[in-house]
């Protein structure tokens, strides 16, 4: 799939990506004034699509962007897979902005139609679950509404780049001594035999794979708790892992250069990965 | 000047705005991965252009975006005024992003050419210096690198909209009990006869008009100090004002619904406004 020839969706129309005429007045370009989702398809079937569209609707409501009709994006997503011949594993990217209007901070008044964009993306995992990935910890510079899946991703970009340059695949963001989440993933630790992850708050995204992971723990009697992971507890963790639409369940085998546990994917993470794989089939 | 017919600059070419073909893969659209400037022209002459371009270069360096050659934007800015017949007062908007590349958080490797966009904008002041404006205070939700003039402006958008809906023209952002700056302006208070504004740090933008205001104070023996303005000190302020490229020096006569001082522009603000106007002539 090349970047420009693929069929995308833009404001009601399917067209080749290079035909999209995004306005430089778009508030996504000028102000990061919008939200997005990444949905995964397995064997041509979109996974947890309703949950993704519900979160998109929640984000639009939080930002008071109207007129996008997120429910319609279910059919758009399926149609994009069909038109691009993507019967296997793929991602669908969805983005809605407050639309194009002369530049000023306040919402356009009267409102303008939102910009609705959707495009297929290849699955580029950040690693292999069989061997795991390395991660670093870094200061969380983000704003305090990380529960909104907004386009204001510059701090995530910078932290992720820092990880890459350190030879790692993800950066775990630490705020006030708490290891919250990755730049594009949720973060879990196994400490004293309990699977731990930060509770939902304005400091983390309510990740769909995070919720599924907790549900798998409950269903299969794996001890789990939504309780903040203190940075100082990380050295006591026997296992660490990431969770997300793209990485699924991904063991972290090195953190800040030091091995996690035995330096290989641990038993709890491997079990959750198997349960996750069974769930998506 | 209509929105679509005006001549803009896009990646080396002058063209009508509606002819711009911004890619939906642009990292400005996807990640807020870029910086911007707004430069003002008075009577066709761009004011403090070198300072704006230096700050743009600083922002590009902070984000490690290369290849944009900000110095060339001096001529681009002048050419935009000329081609659009803007011999009077106007604004020139400049934006540089990390360019268009398949979506992933890390910097494209190898790097792609940056997107360089410039466009004229009409001067839309947030008020009249003769009568002043109203402002509100609100929690600063932004990230912790506010010294970078980045595109991640969603928190600024939301705070400014909150001000508008409260019948005010600007929102003063308060973090940890300190009144830092507006959503698109610097913030000053006159307390015990001293002009005060937050010291430069990662929590505020190093505003060019802020610097000029402090310089005018020094030159004209107006007592001034770069010292944090505590929220609890705001009630003791005899005058408040905003400073910025668009608002210039703008008295704040009401804060959170209550009059500031006598509820009219105060003598120190009026004097600084006069000195500012004399400086730009």
Interface residues (C-beta under 8 A of the other chain):
Chain A: X3 X8 X10 X17 X18 X20 X21 X22 X23 X24 X25 X26 X27 X28 X29 X30 X31 X32 X33 X36 X63 X93 X95 X102 X103 X104 X105 X106 X107 X117 X119 X121 X124 X139 X141 X142 X143 X144 X145 X150 X151 X152 X153 X154 X155 X156 X157 X158 X160 X161 X164 X183 X184
Chain B: X3 X8 X10 X17 X18 X20 X21 X22 X23 X24 X25 X26 X27 X28 X29 X30 X31 X32 X33 X36 X63 X93 X95 X97 X102 X103 X104 X105 X106 X107 X117 X119 X121 X124 X139 X141 X142 X143 X144 X145 X150 X151 X152 X153 X154 X155 X156 X157 X158 X160 X161 X164 X183 X184
